[in-house]
Amino acid sequence: MLNKPKYSLFANASYAIKGLVDLVKTESSFKLELLVFIIAIPIIIFIDKTIVEKLFLFSSIMLILIVEALNGAIERVVDLVSPEYNQLAGRAKDTASTAVFISVMLALIIWGVILW
């Protein structure tokens, strides 16, 4: 790739932080899921469960944030390459949203099983 910058740990970390800030500023779904994550952390820490169960609880919530970030990236790219309505663009966005939905369902199942 011709426009690929030279690798730099600090620059790459700053790109990641820039992306996170943009997600928080522009994506209401990400903000809501981040709030759930922040609320879930103390619950995970203080609940009387094994470390493995706590890791499953933490990972399931973290997975939602990861998938939502990827969903946001897909939506932005689709909007860039197809600014006008296109059925395939809509299907791509719907599919990315489905991935978020599946990750939320997985988290609910994991939390339900472990807390039951």
C-alpha positions as CSV (number, residue, x, y, z in Angstrom):
1,M,0.0,0.0,0.0
2,L,1.5,3.3,-1.0
3,N,-0.1,5.6,1.5
4,K,0.6,3.3,4.5
5,P,2.5,5.2,7.2
6,K,5.5,3.8,8.9
7,Y,4.6,1.7,11.9
8,S,4.8,3.6,15.2
9,L,3.3,2.2,18.5
10,F,2.5,5.7,19.8
11,A,1.0,6.9,16.5
12,N,-1.1,3.7,16.2
13,A,-2.3,4.1,19.8
14,S,-3.3,7.7,19.0
15,Y,-5.3,6.5,16.0
16,A,-7.1,4.0,18.2
17,I,-7.9,6.7,20.8
18,K,-9.0,9.0,18.0
19,G,-11.4,6.3,16.8
20,L,-12.7,5.6,20.3
21,V,-13.4,9.3,20.9
22,D,-15.2,9.5,17.5
23,L,-17.3,6.5,18.4
24,V,-18.3,8.0,21.7
25,K,-19.1,11.4,20.1
26,T,-21.1,10.1,17.1
27,E,-22.6,6.7,17.9
28,S,-25.5,6.6,20.4
29,S,-25.5,2.8,20.4
30,F,-21.9,2.7,21.4
31,K,-22.4,5.3,24.1
32,L,-25.3,3.1,25.6
33,E,-23.2,-0.1,25.4
34,L,-20.2,1.7,26.9
35,L,-22.5,2.8,29.8
36,V,-23.6,-0.8,30.3
37,F,-19.9,-1.8,30.3
38,I,-19.1,0.8,32.9
39,I,-22.0,-0.4,35.1
40,A,-21.1,-4.0,34.6
41,I,-17.4,-3.7,35.7
42,P,-18.2,-3.2,39.5
43,I,-20.8,-6.0,39.3
44,I,-18.2,-8.3,37.8
45,I,-15.6,-7.4,40.3
46,F,-17.7,-7.8,43.4
47,I,-20.0,-10.7,42.4
48,D,-19.2,-14.0,44.1
49,K,-18.2,-16.1,41.1
50,T,-15.0,-17.8,39.9
51,I,-12.4,-16.0,37.9
52,V,-13.4,-17.9,34.8
53,E,-17.0,-16.9,35.2
54,K,-16.0,-13.3,35.7
55,L,-13.8,-13.5,32.5
56,F,-16.8,-14.8,30.6
57,L,-19.0,-11.9,31.9
58,F,-16.3,-9.3,31.1
59,S,-15.6,-10.8,27.6
60,S,-19.2,-10.9,26.6
61,I,-19.6,-7.2,27.3
62,M,-16.3,-6.4,25.7
63,L,-17.4,-8.3,22.6
64,I,-20.4,-6.1,22.2
65,L,-18.1,-3.0,22.2
66,I,-15.8,-4.6,19.6
67,V,-18.6,-5.6,17.3
68,E,-20.3,-2.2,17.6
69,A,-17.0,-0.5,16.7
70,L,-16.7,-2.7,13.6
71,N,-20.3,-2.0,12.8
72,G,-19.6,1.7,12.9
73,A,-16.6,1.3,10.6
74,I,-18.6,-0.7,8.1
75,E,-21.4,1.9,8.2
76,R,-18.9,4.7,7.5
77,V,-17.3,2.9,4.6
78,V,-20.6,2.1,3.1
79,D,-21.7,5.7,3.4
80,L,-18.5,6.8,1.8
81,V,-18.7,4.6,-1.2
82,S,-22.5,4.7,-1.6
83,P,-23.8,8.1,-0.5
84,E,-27.1,7.6,-2.3
85,Y,-29.5,4.7,-1.3
86,N,-28.4,1.4,-2.6
87,Q,-30.0,-1.9,-1.7
88,L,-26.7,-3.7,-1.3
89,A,-25.4,-0.9,0.9
90,G,-28.4,-1.3,3.1
91,R,-28.0,-5.0,3.3
92,A,-24.3,-4.6,4.3
93,K,-25.4,-2.2,7.1
94,D,-28.2,-4.5,8.2
95,T,-25.7,-7.5,8.3
96,A,-23.3,-5.5,10.4
97,S,-26.2,-4.6,12.7
98,T,-27.1,-8.2,12.9
99,A,-23.6,-9.0,14.2
100,V,-24.2,-6.5,17.1
101,F,-27.5,-8.0,17.8
102,I,-26.0,-11.5,18.0
103,S,-23.2,-10.3,20.3
104,V,-25.9,-8.7,22.6
105,M,-27.9,-12.0,22.6
106,L,-24.8,-14.0,23.4
107,A,-23.9,-11.6,26.3
108,L,-27.5,-11.9,27.7
109,I,-27.3,-15.7,27.5
110,I,-23.9,-15.8,29.2
111,W,-25.0,-13.4,32.0
112,G,-28.2,-15.3,32.4
113,V,-26.5,-18.7,32.8
114,I,-23.8,-17.5,35.1
115,L,-26.1,-15.4,37.3
116,W,-28.8,-18.0,37.5
